Amino acid sequence: MHTSESGFLANSHQKAGKFIGLLVLVLAISQCSNEETAKSEQASGPKLPQKPNILWLVAEDLSAIIPPFGDNTVATPNLTRLADEGIRYTQVYSSSGVCAPSRTAIATGMYQNRIGAQHMRTTNIADFGVEGIVPYEAVPPAYVKMHSQYFREAGYYASNNAKEDYQFRKTVTAWDDSSRSAHWRNRAEGQPFFSVFNFGITHESQVWAQAGNPLLVDENLEVPIPPYLPDSEIGRKDVRQVYSNIVAMDQQVGEILNQLEEDGLLDSTIIFWYSDHGGPLPRQKRLLYDSGIHLPLIIRFPDQYRAGEIDDQLISFVDFKSTILSLAGIEPPTYVDGRAFLGEYAASTSRDYVHAAADRFDSEYDTIRAVRDKRFKYLRNFNPEKPYYLPLTYREQMPVMQELLRMRDAGQLNETQAQWFRTSKEEEELFDTENDPYELNNLAGDTSYAEKLAELRNELDSWMSYIDDKGLMPEVDLINSMWPNSVQPTTLSPIASKAENDGAITLRSKTEGASIGYQILNDGEELGATWQIYQEPLAINEGQRLLVIAHRIGFTPSATISIR
């Protein structure tokens, strides 16, 4: 642009040509310099404190059906403010269509089907009457630690209010506090924090649990009905409840944001708001269609970095751990499957694909794997002889689910609604999500898409091989590989040694990968709820005692030992 302007001016003003040409050149250089500076500033990322606070606000069971992502059925002023002041990520996917395996991926940075955490659920399987399967915890490799522990080791206060659901018991060193009362306000003065708040009001169960309470939306509110659900009074009522629950969740988010502002922490805190997977309704939760795994993400930076921007890079839940560590200046561990998409250790390239897995839900087994690029979704059904719809008592408490089943039995479903109730599955499914967002038209048999089908098929094969997918292993064999003879391994108690010169106490555990927690108590003090993480030799004074415990993920904690 500047070259052409220079030429025009030179031709129009012959006498001042040299001067004006020089002036334009200077302006061009100046403008280019400014542009480069802006690009440099953009590349350098947000201006953050040395140890920024990180706040996670997590809704349950929610697709991107809120105004910041284009659905204006109800107002969400608090989420809209976050979006206006932050970045909206439009291509974010959970690794499962249900919460516990997805939370495993978030907490470990590893795919749930790599570490034996793919079945929903593991610890309370006895509730579902699965024959021959004992309740168990997944056992990741010894080097794996939960995301929160890295923050604690770096001096952060880590709190979780309050859902856990990791397919394994949290280690005693994972959180400073994980409870209904957990809050950053309980930290030491000036201590940076990583705090998580979960909002259960949008959970699947609240579609029927809240039905007896007044709606927070007009009882005649026009709501969008997905084509696979009945556009009936029952269907509309349940969808209205979903939107009413969204309004309630937005209010709850606003309360936490108000507390953050009251404490003067808005300018030192990175805020994530996201959902733990897709929506709560039938043919949404638990499935690997986008309705089950596509979710909204908003990130707001203290300096409103990239405020109002939309980012369409592919992001997986396994990326979250690396990203928050990167934003805090903590180098992510090398064992994770994810990559940081922000911060000091951000990856230089973005993803080409995201992956997801479905396995056992309650008592029903159905192994499905999925891979997606920005436009196309490929699914492989490992049990094509099974129907698409599997009966789950929990889900069937929802009125619209009951209505679908009634319509099925009465032969009243239309062609679209009936798809989910087909008695067998196609081995492969391929969807153009841009032109078919509800994933209703399988293109796997269309020769014009053969090249894309082959690409995604090969990508899925490579991914499953790379992670050594445990979903292909019978669950009883999986358990025995982690718990020999179906007996949970126990973390060995720490071993203490005392230095002769200064009396400093060194601790170690013979259990590979175990973290050691400790408390120093004065005489008369009782054991507290929070275990500090042992990282270096300790000193205790006369009249004090040192209590220590060791714990590896998936193992029982060791016995507590006392040292004086």
Summary of the structure (lengths in Angstrom):
residues: 564
radius of gyration: 26.9
end to end distance: 77.3
largest distance: 95.4
contacts: 1806
relative contact order: 0.14
helix: 33%
strand: 18%
